Amino acid sequence: MKNLTCLGGLAMLCLLLNSCYTLRALKWWEPGLDDVHKFGSASIKASGNPFTFASDVDNPRHQKLKTYLDNFLNRTNTDAFVIIKHDSVIYENYGHGNAANLHPSFSVAKSFMGTLIGIAVDKRLISSTSKPITDYLPNLVKNDARMSRLTIQHVLDMRASLAFDEHKETAFGEITKLYYGRSLQRQINHLKLKAEPGGKFEYQSICTQILAIVLEKATHKKVDVLLKEWLWQPLGMQSDALWSVDDKQMVKAYCCLNATALDFAKLGRLYLNKGRWQDKQIISSAWVSTTTHPDTLFKRGYKNQWWAAADYRYFADSALAVKFQQQKGIQQPIYKNRNNRYYFHNPSPEFEAEGILQQIIYVNPANDVIIVRLGNYPYKSVNFPDNFIPGLGRQL
């Protein structure tokens, strides 16, 4: 009888695992670069009027940069690294692949979603980002009355205070369920808050998925269709893209857009040009300015699904740090790190779209530079988004 009970328990466990996200999590565990093959996907067709960046890679002026980066990137697990300055590609490296390879965006997709929301606001399909999300997801009030005070802007800026733990990376964690679950809508339907919305910043990927539902209800179109109509076609994307979907065919809006490095760079170009593409305003300059203004990004660190680029200044002692601030007219708190070096975070006009495994679209308006890096975590201890790429971009 005891053996039968054990067998019955094992049978129930197998049934449970096969009917939920846990089996997928145990099978695949961490996200990887080939995850496009793990899920279904929506196809976004290339533009009928493709835009091509000019090439300046063979210019002798860039030979020193090429030699340095070729050697450096060879040891960093990088699959694509592209630098664009003044609308020309001055460096490109695709590892063992080529420019046509699709790469997973992971959370870089969030910046595409933020852009789609901005366009919807421009088109007055969403009247204001101060509207509560319960205008589009009314049933959430039944879970938590405070949901009626959670606005689209709170969600855009990751200040939602949802009862959702992004960092509990276990087979049964909420972020694991979001990634491997069969129904994103069902998970959102059960959301509650842990505090009053609009408070402190907390990075929660499910916020972006909420934006996708809001956008689809406001426009009566699927997110992948809107991406094609509002960005992929107008920006002259040269390659078809794939956006992973759940079992209900809902796009994983918070991640999982698979495209080429050069097509990803075009989102950076759009923001570099204040929302204008050739002779057409794709997204209002007001939205771009609000999103990327140094004061906004520096004070909040994250705005409309974009990150502020880090600019840390380091000094041997505090007196040197104070002297530098006085010379530059800067007033920022000075900290001491574990290596007994003093530093402060300098306000920066640069901004980034970032994804896990160090996927990056970096934009430096002052230098007219876009850098895209795609790949896996580096073999050596290199921090592309916070140190290497911003530092490189400021020297170009």
Secondary structure, DSSP 8 states (H G I E B T S, - for coil): -HHHHHHHHHHHHHHHHHTSHHHHHHHH-S--TTGGGTSEEEEE---SS----EE-TT-GGGHHHHHHHHHHHTTTTEEEEEEEETTEEEEEE-TTS-TT--EE-GGGHHHHHHHHHHHHHHTTSS--TTSBGGGT-TTHHHH-GGGGG-BHHHHHTT---BS--TT--STT-HHHHHHH-S-HHHHHHT--BSS-TTSS----THHHHHHHHHHHHHHSS-HHHHHIIIIITTTT--S-EEEEE-TTS-B-TTS-EEE-HHHHHHHHHHHHTTTEETTEESS-HHHHHHHH-HHHHHHHSEETTEEE---EEEESSHHHHHHHHHHHT-----EE-TTS-EEEE---S-EEEEETTTEEEEEETTTTEEEEEEES--SS---IIIIIHHHHHTT-
